[in-house]
Amino acid sequence: MERLKEILILLLYIGAILLFPWLAFILVRFIATFAEIDPNSVLGIFMSAIPNIVMFVIAYFFLRLDEWDFDSIGISLKRILPGLIFAILSLIGLYFILPNAIAIFYEPRTLYLSMPTIDAIYIANLIRSWLIIGICEEFSSRGYMLNKFYSLIPEKFNALLKKISSALFVALFFTLVGYIRLRTAGNFVINTSTLYTFFFYGLLVTYLYLRTGNLFVAAFMQSALDFPPFGITVGKEGLSILSFGFLLSIICVFLFIILLAETYKCWGKFLEFNRGFNRENNTGMEEENISVDL
């Protein structure tokens, strides 16, 4: 009966995540249309984050329902700094490795780091993505759902298989959520590459979360995808993302990010100002140290 109750809670959570943020999105669009609010204005940008805030509230409600605490899923004030530094180092790796590695295969240089215009719109987008979107989405996906799904898989199953199946389930579910958002926003022709990006990037941030035990790593990496602070401009020469040079360069970027994750215990824990990594927790994921031993 207890397992049935927990499964029912997960199903209710899934239904809530599918329904209420969608209703919030519809309401925001109605208000913006009625009040003639430009979606690209500062107010419009912050209003677009309301569905994500609704997701956070839902996840928080279910977290309290399960009597879990924030620390048990990798959220605490001491983890903010290493999580942010992880994302910044990853972006530095992207901006340095990608253009320079591709320059080996293409002449003249094909990719350039581009500086955006820093104005009120830029700052609004930066705040929206880095302080709201990433944290809200990762709290509801990796923070609660991943842990919840993992805790429901019987203990007799192999721990690694439990982690993989949990990661796949959450990535697929939030790819569906992303698809629904795009359709609701009026994007009736959705490129499959967009859905692949949702799915595989979801797997990447899940891996980062499991290896670091820090949900802010996943949150700020999600923010980096949603709104990178700088851009990369393609030069005059044609560049195919399927070319050997580009694929090799992007693999080098991912290897750098993996290196950051694998060495997190050395530098990230130091930035948490916490020598030990033993902590009390009560979620099914943490009982087997899923955030440490993938």
C-alpha positions in Angstrom: 0.0 0.0 0.0 2.8 2.4 0.8 4.4 1.9 -2.6 1.0 2.4 -4.3 0.6 5.6 -2.4 4.1 6.8 -3.5 3.2 5.9 -7.2 0.0 7.9 -6.9 1.9 10.9 -5.6 4.3 10.7 -8.6 1.3 10.5 -11.0 -0.3 13.5 -9.3 2.9 15.4 -9.7 3.2 14.5 -13.4 -0.4 15.7 -13.9 0.2 18.9 -12.0 3.4 19.7 -14.0 1.6 19.1 -17.3 -1.5 21.1 -16.3 -0.8 24.1 -14.1 2.2 25.6 -15.8 0.3 25.3 -19.1 -2.7 27.1 -17.6 -0.3 29.7 -16.2 1.2 30.2 -19.7 -2.3 30.6 -21.2 -3.2 33.2 -18.5 0.0 35.1 -19.1 -0.6 35.3 -22.8 -4.2 36.4 -22.2 -3.1 39.2 -19.8 -0.3 40.3 -22.1 -2.7 40.5 -25.1 -5.4 42.2 -23.1 -3.0 44.8 -21.6 -1.0 45.1 -24.8 2.3 44.1 -23.1 5.2 43.6 -25.5 6.6 40.1 -24.9 10.0 41.4 -25.7 9.7 44.2 -23.1 11.2 43.9 -19.6 7.8 43.2 -18.1 7.0 40.7 -20.8 10.3 38.9 -20.3 9.6 38.5 -16.5 6.0 37.5 -17.1 7.2 34.7 -19.4 8.9 33.1 -16.3 5.6 32.7 -14.4 5.0 29.2 -15.7 8.4 28.2 -14.4 7.7 29.7 -11.0 4.5 27.6 -11.0 6.6 24.5 -11.6 8.8 25.4 -8.7 5.8 25.9 -6.4 4.3 22.5 -7.4 7.6 20.8 -6.8 8.0 22.5 -3.4 4.5 21.4 -2.4 5.3 17.7 -3.3 8.7 17.9 -1.6 7.1 19.0 1.6 4.4 16.3 1.1 7.2 13.7 1.0 8.8 15.4 4.0 12.1 15.8 2.1 14.4 18.8 2.8 16.3 20.9 0.3 19.7 19.6 1.4 18.7 16.0 0.6 18.3 16.8 -3.1 21.4 18.9 -3.4 20.2 22.4 -2.6 21.8 24.7 0.0 23.3 28.2 0.0 26.9 26.8 0.2 26.3 25.0 -3.2 25.4 28.2 -5.1 29.0 29.4 -5.6 30.5 26.2 -6.9 27.4 25.6 -9.1 27.8 29.1 -10.7 31.6 28.7 -11.1 30.9 25.3 -12.8 28.7 26.9 -15.4 31.1 29.8 -15.9 34.0 27.5 -16.5 31.9 25.4 -18.9 31.1 28.6 -20.9 34.7 29.6 -20.9 35.6 26.2 -22.3 32.9 26.6 -24.9 34.0 30.0 -26.0 37.7 29.1 -26.1 37.7 25.5 -27.3 35.0 25.7 -30.0 36.3 28.6 -32.1 40.0 27.7 -31.7 39.5 24.0 -32.4 37.4 24.7 -35.5 40.0 27.2 -36.7 42.3 24.2 -37.2 40.0 22.8 -39.8 38.7 26.0 -41.4 40.7 28.9 -42.8 40.0 31.8 -42.5 38.6 31.6 -39.0 34.9 30.6 -39.0 33.6 31.3 -35.5 34.0 34.4 -33.4 32.9 35.3 -29.9 30.3 38.1 -30.2 29.5 40.7 -27.6 25.8 41.5 -27.1 24.4 44.9 -26.4 24.1 45.2 -22.7 20.8 47.1 -22.1 17.7 46.7 -20.0 16.4 43.8 -22.2 19.7 41.9 -21.9 19.8 42.3 -18.1 16.2 41.2 -17.8 16.9 38.1 -19.9 20.0 37.4 -17.8 18.1 37.7 -14.5 15.1 35.7 -15.9 17.3 32.8 -17.1 20.0 32.6 -14.4 17.9 33.4 -11.3 14.5 32.0 -12.3 14.3 29.6 -15.2 17.2 27.3 -14.6 16.6 27.0 -10.8 12.9 26.4 -11.2 13.1 23.9 -14.0 15.9 21.9 -12.4 14.2 21.9 -9.0 11.1 20.4 -10.5 12.9 18.0 -12.8 16.2 16.7 -11.5 15.5 17.9 -7.9 12.1 16.3 -7.3 11.0 14.1 -10.1 14.4 12.3 -10.6 14.7 11.5 -6.9 11.0 10.5 -6.7 11.1 8.2 -9.7 14.3 6.6 -8.4 12.9 6.0 -5.0 10.0 4.1 -6.5 12.1 1.5 -8.3 12.4 -1.7 -6.2 15.8 -2.1 -4.4 16.4 -5.5 -6.0 17.2 -3.8 -9.3 20.8 -2.8 -10.1 21.6 0.7 -8.8 23.1 1.8 -12.1 20.1 0.6 -14.1 17.9 2.5 -11.7 19.8 5.7 -12.3 19.8 5.3 -16.1 16.1 4.5 -16.2 15.3 7.5 -13.9 17.5 9.8 -16.1 15.8 8.6 -19.3 12.3 9.0 -17.8 12.9 12.5 -16.6 14.6 13.6 -19.9 11.7 12.2 -22.0 9.1 13.7 -19.8 10.5 17.2 -19.8 11.1 16.9 -23.6 7.4 16.4 -23.8 6.9 19.4 -21.5 9.1 21.5 -23.8 7.2 20.3 -26.9 3.8 21.3 -25.3 5.2 24.7 -24.5 6.4 25.3 -28.1 3.0 24.2 -29.5 1.1 26.4 -27.0 3.3 29.3 -28.0 2.2 28.9 -31.6 5.2 26.9 -33.0 3.3 24.4 -35.1 6.3 23.3 -37.0 8.9 22.2 -34.5 12.3 21.1 -35.6 13.2 17.6 -34.4 16.7 19.0 -33.6 15.1 21.1 -30.9 13.5 18.1 -29.2 16.8 16.2 -29.5 18.5 19.2 -27.8 15.9 19.1 -24.9 16.4 15.3 -24.5 20.2 15.0 -24.7 20.9 18.2 -22.8 18.5 16.9 -20.1 20.6 13.7 -19.9 23.8 15.8 -19.7 22.6 17.9 -16.8 21.3 14.8 -15.1 24.8 13.3 -15.3 26.3 16.5 -13.9 23.8 16.5 -11.0 24.5 12.9 -10.2 28.3 13.4 -10.3 28.4 16.6 -8.3 25.4 16.2 -5.9 24.8 19.9 -6.5 21.5 20.8 -8.1 22.8 24.3 -8.8 25.3 22.8 -11.2 22.4 21.5 -13.3 20.4 24.7 -12.7 23.1 27.1 -14.0 24.0 24.8 -16.9 20.3 24.9 -17.8 20.5 28.7 -17.6 23.6 28.7 -19.8 21.6 26.9 -22.5 18.6 29.2 -22.1 20.6 32.4 -22.2 24.3 32.3 -22.8 25.9 35.7 -21.8 27.8 35.9 -25.1 27.2 34.7 -28.6 29.2 32.9 -31.2 29.1 34.4 -34.7 29.6 32.3 -37.8 32.0 33.9 -40.3 31.8 34.0 -44.1 32.9 30.5 -44.7 30.1 27.9 -44.6 30.2 25.6 -41.6 28.2 22.3 -41.3 27.5 21.0 -37.8 27.9 17.5 -39.2 31.4 18.2 -40.5 34.3 16.4 -38.8 35.9 19.6 -37.6 32.8 20.8 -35.8 31.9 17.4 -34.3 35.4 16.9 -33.0 35.4 20.4 -31.5 32.1 20.0 -29.8 33.2 16.7 -28.4 36.2 18.4 -26.9 33.9 20.9 -25.2 31.8 18.1 -23.7 35.0 16.3 -22.6 36.0 19.5 -20.8 32.6 19.7 -19.0 32.9 16.0 -18.0 36.4 16.7 -16.7 34.9 19.5 -14.5 32.3 17.1 -13.2 34.7 14.3 -12.5 37.0 16.6 -10.6 34.2 18.4 -8.7 35.0 16.6 -5.5 38.5 18.2 -5.6 37.5 21.8 -6.3 33.8 22.1 -5.9 33.7 20.7 -2.3 36.4 23.1 -1.4 34.2 26.0 -2.6 31.4 24.7 -0.5 33.6 25.3 2.5 32.8 21.8 3.6 35.6 19.2 4.0 33.2 16.3 4.4 30.6 15.0 2.1 28.6 13.0 4.5 25.1 14.4 5.1 21.9 13.2 6.5 19.1 12.8 4.0 15.9 10.9 3.4 15.3 10.5 -0.2 15.6 7.2 -2.1 18.3 8.6 -4.4 20.6 9.7 -1.6 20.3 6.6 0.3 22.6 5.0 -2.3 24.7 8.1 -2.9 23.4 8.5 -6.4 24.8 12.0 -6.5 28.3 10.7 -5.9 28.7 7.3 -7.5 27.1 7.2 -11.0 
